[in-house]
C-alpha cells in the first residue's frame, strides 16, 4: 500500500515475526523509522526476528516517527544436524509479553 506524501500520519505496521531486513523494508514503505536498542549493528542485521515492537501495530503516528523493535537471533546453530526441531521459525515461536507495572507490590 503506497501512502501519499501529503498524509501527516501513518499507521504502524506489524513488525513482529519479520526478519530484520524485511522489517526495515516495511518501515520504509510505511513511512516510519526503526530503532533497535538491543542491536548496535541493526543496519547489518539480516536473519534476526522481531519479537516485540513499540508502539504496537495499528497505532497512528506522525510520518517519520520511530518504532522501537527488539530481536531474537534467527540462527540457533542447528546447521544440518538431525533430527531437526519442528515448529515455526524462531521469531514466530514467541512474542514477548508487555512489561508489567514495575512498582506493583508482589505478594
C-alpha positions in Angstrom: 0.0 0.0 0.0 1.5 3.3 -1.1 0.8 6.3 1.1 0.8 9.7 -0.4 3.4 12.2 0.8 0.7 14.6 1.8 -0.5 12.5 4.7 0.8 13.6 8.0 0.0 10.4 10.0 0.6 6.8 9.1 -0.4 3.5 10.8 2.3 1.4 12.4 2.6 -1.9 10.6 3.1 -5.2 12.4 6.8 -6.0 12.6 6.7 -8.9 15.0 7.7 -12.1 13.2 9.5 -10.4 10.4 13.2 -10.8 9.8 15.3 -7.6 10.3 15.8 -7.0 6.6 12.0 -7.3 5.9 11.2 -5.1 8.9 13.4 -2.3 7.5 11.8 -2.6 4.1 8.3 -2.5 5.6 9.2 0.5 7.8 10.5 2.4 4.8 7.4 1.6 2.7 5.0 2.7 5.5 6.8 6.0 6.4 8.2 5.1 9.8 11.8 4.6 11.1 13.1 1.7 13.1 15.3 1.7 16.1 16.7 -1.3 17.9 18.1 -0.7 21.3 19.3 -4.2 21.7 21.2 -4.3 18.4 24.0 -1.8 17.8 24.6 -3.3 14.4 20.9 -3.1 13.4 21.6 -1.9 9.9 23.7 -5.1 9.3 21.2 -7.5 10.8 19.5 -9.8 8.4 18.2 -13.0 9.9 17.2 -11.8 13.4 13.4 -12.0 14.0 11.5 -9.1 15.6 9.8 -10.4 18.8 8.5 -7.1 20.1 7.7 -3.6 19.0 6.6 -0.3 20.4 4.3 1.4 19.5 2.0 -1.5 18.7 0.7 -2.2 15.2 -2.3 -0.1 14.0 -1.5 3.0 16.1 -1.4 6.2 14.1 1.9 8.1 14.4 3.3 11.1 12.6 5.2 10.3 9.4 8.8 9.6 10.2 8.2 8.6 13.8 10.5 6.0 15.3 9.2 2.5 16.1 11.4 0.5 18.5 11.8 -3.2 17.9 13.5 -6.0 19.8 15.1 -9.1 18.2 15.7 -12.8 18.8 18.7 -14.3 17.0 17.4 -16.2 13.9 20.2 -18.8 13.6 20.2 -21.2 16.5 23.3 -23.0 15.2 21.3 -26.1 14.1 23.1 -26.4 10.8 22.3 -29.6 9.0 22.2 -31.9 12.0 19.3 -34.3 12.5 16.8 -34.5 14.0 15.5 -31.0 13.2 13.1 -29.5 15.6 9.7 -28.8 14.2 7.6 -25.7 14.7 7.5 -22.2 13.4 10.6 -20.1 12.7 12.3 -18.7 15.8 10.8 -15.2 15.6 7.3 -16.6 15.4 7.7 -19.0 18.3 7.0 -16.4 20.9 6.1 -12.8 21.2 7.3 -11.2 24.4 4.5 -10.1 26.8 4.1 -6.4 27.6 6.1 -5.4 30.8 4.1 -5.3 33.9 3.9 -2.4 36.4 7.5 -2.0 37.8 6.1 -0.5 41.0 3.5 -3.2 41.7 3.7 -4.9 45.0 4.3 -8.6 44.7 2.9 -11.0 47.2 
